[in-house]
Amino acid sequence: MTLLWYALAKTLSEQAAWALAMDRMVNMVSINAGLVLGPGVTQQNSRSTMSYLQGAAQMYENGVLAFVDVNFLVDVHIRAFEDRSTCGRYFCFNQIVNTEEEAIKLAQSLSPLISLPARYECQGSEVFAERLRTKKLNKLVEGTAC
């Protein structure tokens, strides 16, 4: 059993924030990002990247391994801040890893933080059913939140 402390801490922190917001009747927005990638992000935040990746194999198997470019994530935060109608939870990602090829490409982009095991070779492009949805996020990006 893998203990995913990073994911647990994020979940418990968000639950506490929602409880406080409801108690104080404050409109809250929560933007839950996938693995954040971009120029220098993984090297500067290697500990959180590695913590996130502890659950990567299981997320990949379940079709929910997602990542987001840091520039897109920043844009989403700005739009959420500027649009007063924004409310609720947003899952923020702009790519889901659906195939073994995509998983290998992601692993290569994270080098030297992680090394690709020798047993991985691109053998096909089996696509998982997409389990994550971006409908609500797309509305925010397009300017029609909630």
C-alpha positions in Angstrom: 0.0 0.0 0.0 1.4 3.4 -1.1 0.7 6.2 1.3 0.1 9.3 -0.8 0.8 12.0 1.8 0.9 14.8 -0.7 -2.6 14.0 -2.1 -3.9 13.5 1.4 -2.5 16.8 2.6 -4.0 18.7 -0.4 -7.4 17.0 0.2 -7.5 17.7 3.9 -6.4 21.3 3.3 -9.1 21.9 0.8 -11.8 20.3 3.1 -10.7 22.6 5.9 -10.8 25.7 3.6 -14.4 24.7 2.4 -15.5 24.3 6.0 -14.2 27.7 7.0 -15.7 29.3 3.8 -19.1 27.8 4.5 -18.9 28.7 8.2 -18.1 32.4 7.4 -20.4 32.5 4.3 -17.5 33.3 2.0 -17.7 32.5 -1.7 -14.7 30.2 -2.3 -13.0 29.0 -5.5 -10.8 26.0 -5.5 -8.5 25.3 -8.5 -7.1 21.8 -8.3 -4.3 21.4 -10.7 -2.9 18.2 -12.2 0.9 17.8 -12.2 2.3 21.3 -13.0 4.8 21.4 -15.8 6.7 24.1 -17.5 10.0 25.9 -17.8 12.0 25.1 -14.7 8.9 24.1 -12.6 9.8 20.5 -12.0 13.4 21.3 -11.1 12.4 24.2 -8.7 9.7 22.1 -7.1 11.1 18.7 -7.3 9.8 17.6 -3.9 6.1 18.3 -4.8 6.6 16.8 -8.3 8.0 13.6 -6.9 5.2 13.5 -4.2 2.6 13.8 -7.0 4.2 11.1 -9.0 4.0 8.5 -6.2 0.5 7.9 -7.3 1.2 8.2 -11.1 1.0 4.5 -11.9 -2.4 4.1 -10.3 -3.7 7.4 -11.8 -2.5 6.2 -15.3 -4.2 2.8 -14.8 -7.4 4.6 -13.9 -7.2 7.0 -16.9 -6.8 10.1 -14.6 -3.1 11.0 -14.9 -3.3 14.7 -15.9 -0.9 17.6 -16.1 -1.1 21.3 -16.7 1.2 23.8 -18.2 2.1 26.4 -15.6 1.2 29.3 -18.0 -2.3 27.9 -18.5 -2.7 27.4 -14.7 -1.7 31.0 -14.1 -4.2 32.2 -16.7 -7.0 30.2 -15.0 -6.1 31.7 -11.6 -6.3 35.2 -13.1 -9.6 34.6 -14.8 -11.1 33.1 -11.6 -9.9 36.1 -9.7 -11.2 38.7 -12.2 -14.6 37.0 -12.8 -16.8 37.6 -9.7 -19.3 34.9 -10.9 -16.6 32.2 -10.5 -17.5 29.7 -7.8 -16.9 26.2 -6.7 -14.2 23.6 -7.6 -12.3 23.5 -10.8 -10.0 20.6 -11.9 -7.3 22.3 -14.0 -5.3 20.4 -16.5 -4.8 20.6 -20.2 -3.5 17.1 -21.0 -4.5 13.6 -19.9 -2.0 10.8 -20.3 -4.0 8.2 -22.2 -1.3 6.1 -23.9 1.9 4.4 -23.1 3.6 6.7 -25.6 2.3 9.8 -23.7 3.5 8.3 -20.4 7.0 7.7 -21.8 7.0 11.3 -23.2 6.0 12.6 -19.7 8.7 10.6 -18.0 11.3 11.8 -20.5 10.2 15.5 -19.8 10.7 14.9 -16.1 14.3 13.8 -16.5 16.6 13.9 -14.5 14.1 13.8 -11.7 12.9 10.4 -12.7 14.5 7.8 -14.9 12.6 5.7 -17.4 12.8 1.9 -16.6 14.4 -0.1 -19.3 11.3 -2.3 -19.6 9.2 0.5 -21.1 9.1 0.5 -24.8 6.4 2.0 -27.0 4.3 -0.9 -28.0 1.0 0.7 -28.9 -1.4 3.4 -28.3 -4.2 1.9 -26.2 -6.4 4.8 -25.3 -8.2 4.9 -21.9 -11.7 6.2 -21.5 -11.4 9.9 -20.5 -12.6 10.1 -16.9 -11.6 13.7 -16.2 -13.7 16.5 -17.7 -12.9 20.1 -18.4 -16.4 21.4 -19.1 -16.5 23.7 -16.1 -12.9 24.9 -16.6 -13.6 25.6 -20.3 -16.5 27.8 -19.3 -14.2 29.8 -16.9 -11.5 30.1 -19.6 -14.2 31.3 -22.2 -15.6 33.8 -19.7 -18.8 32.1 -18.7 -18.1 30.7 -15.2 -20.6 28.8 -13.1 
